[in-house]
């Protein structure tokens, strides 16, 4: 079972990266991952496949969280 959760945040470009969280993001997508490397690669790919990662005025932030 994957032990890492990929959290892909789509945030407004007017929002500082440190302030981009699950609560402030325009969209939040999650997906399981097996390794931290896989997590970091999947985050932008998930956003791109959803069509949300390339919208003007937004950026993608990827978080890798341990599953409980």
N, C-alpha and C positions, 0 to 999 in steps of 0.2 A: 504494500500500500504506500502511495506517495506520502512523504512526510513534510513536504513543502507546498505552500499555497502561493501561486502567482497572483498578485493583486495588481491589475493594470488600471491606472487612474488617468482619465482624460480631464485635464484642467485648463482653465482659461489662461491665455498667455499673460494676462494682467495680474495673475496670482503668482506670488513668489514660490519657488520650488519647495521651500521649507514649510509653506502654508498649504500646500497641496496634500490633502488627506482624504480619507474615505468620506468625511463629512462635507468637505468643500469642493470635491470633484464634480464635474458635470456628469460623468459616467464612471461606473466602477464595474470591472469585469474580473472574474476569478477563474482559475484553472489549476489543477494539480500538477506538480512537478516532482521529479525524483532527486534532482541535485540542484545546488545553487546556480550552477552554470546553465542548466536547462531553464531555470526560472528566469534568469536574465535574458536569455534568448527568446523565450516565449512571450514575454511581456509586450514588446513592440510588435511581434508577429500577430498576437491576438488583436491588438488595436488596429493594425493594418487590415486584417481580414474582416474586421467589423465595419470598416469604412470610416471609423471615427478618428483614427490616428493621423489623418492627413487634412483635417478641416482647418481652414484659416482661423487664426486667433486661438488655437489650442496647442497643447503639447502633451506628450505621454510621459508618465512617471510610473516606473515599475518597482513594486515592493515584493520582497520574498519573505513570507511569514511561515514560521513553524506551525504545523497543524497540531491541534491538541487531541 
